Amino acid sequence: MTDRARRAYLAGPADGPPAERWAQVAPAVAQLSAFGLEVLAPAATRPDTPTSNDSRAVVEDDMDTLRLADCLVVLPGSEDAWEIPVATAFGIKVMPLNEALDILSA
């Protein structure tokens, strides 16, 4: 992460009710936000779990959001998130949450 990193896309849980997803990502959002980052967490803030009818639109929206990010921060347990290879292809730095927090607190 560099001085220019101001937006972090948070890759986390994509399944389950919105309240459960938010509960899983809220601590990371708070930690990253405390360092002045704008945290983009579409899987946690989406109102409903997508159905097969709207999955394409959800992925397209998430890709648009990912393109706005300076880095992709991966929550523990989300190491297989689809966003990781996409971010890599876009040239977006990918790192686990603990590494991002270490860099920010240095």
C-alpha positions in Angstrom: 0.0 0.0 0.0 1.3 3.4 -0.9 0.5 7.0 0.1 -1.9 7.0 -2.9 -4.0 4.2 -1.5 -7.1 5.9 -0.3 -9.8 3.4 -1.3 -9.7 -0.2 -0.2 -12.0 -2.8 -1.7 -12.8 -5.4 1.0 -13.2 -9.0 -0.2 -15.2 -10.9 2.4 -18.2 -13.1 2.7 -20.8 -12.9 -0.1 -23.3 -15.4 1.2 -25.9 -15.1 3.9 -28.3 -12.4 5.1 -27.0 -8.8 4.9 -26.8 -8.4 8.7 -24.6 -11.5 9.0 -22.3 -10.3 6.2 -22.0 -6.9 7.7 -21.2 -8.4 11.2 -18.3 -10.2 9.6 -16.8 -7.2 7.8 -17.7 -4.4 10.2 -14.5 -4.8 12.4 -12.3 -4.6 9.3 -14.2 -1.7 7.9 -13.7 0.2 11.2 -10.0 -0.7 11.4 -9.2 0.4 7.8 -11.4 3.5 8.1 -9.5 4.5 11.2 -6.4 5.0 9.0 -8.4 7.3 6.7 -9.2 4.7 4.0 -12.5 4.7 2.2 -13.6 1.1 2.4 -15.6 -0.4 -0.4 -17.4 -3.5 0.8 -20.1 -4.3 -1.7 -20.8 -7.9 -0.6 -21.5 -6.6 2.9 -23.6 -3.6 1.9 -25.7 -5.2 -0.8 -29.3 -5.5 0.5 -30.0 -9.1 -0.5 -28.1 -12.1 -1.5 -28.2 -12.2 -5.3 -30.3 -14.7 -7.2 -29.3 -16.4 -10.4 -31.4 -13.8 -12.3 -29.4 -10.8 -11.1 -25.9 -12.4 -10.4 -24.5 -10.9 -13.6 -25.6 -7.4 -12.7 -24.1 -7.8 -9.2 -20.8 -9.0 -10.5 -20.7 -6.1 -13.0 -21.4 -3.6 -10.2 -18.8 -5.2 -8.0 -16.2 -5.0 -10.9 -17.0 -1.3 -11.4 -16.5 -0.8 -7.7 -13.2 -2.8 -7.7 -11.9 -0.6 -10.5 -12.3 2.4 -8.1 -10.0 0.8 -5.5 -6.3 1.4 -4.9 -6.0 -2.0 -3.2 -7.9 -5.1 -2.5 -7.9 -6.3 1.2 -8.9 -9.9 1.7 -10.5 -11.0 4.9 -9.5 -14.3 6.5 -11.5 -17.1 5.0 -12.0 -15.2 1.7 -8.7 -16.2 0.1 -10.5 -17.8 -2.8 -12.6 -14.7 -3.6 -13.2 -14.1 -7.3 -12.0 -10.5 -6.9 -8.4 -11.5 -6.3 -7.4 -12.6 -9.9 -9.5 -9.7 -11.3 -7.7 -7.2 -9.1 -4.4 -8.7 -10.1 -5.3 -8.3 -13.8 -6.3 -4.7 -13.2 -2.9 -4.0 -11.5 -4.5 -3.5 -8.1 -2.4 -4.4 -5.1 -3.9 -7.5 -3.3 -3.1 -8.2 0.4 -4.6 -9.9 3.4 -6.1 -7.8 6.1 -3.3 -8.4 8.6 -0.7 -7.2 6.1 -2.7 -4.1 5.2 -3.0 -3.2 8.9 0.7 -3.8 9.5 1.5 -1.4 6.6 -0.9 1.2 7.7 0.3 1.2 11.3 4.0 1.4 10.4 
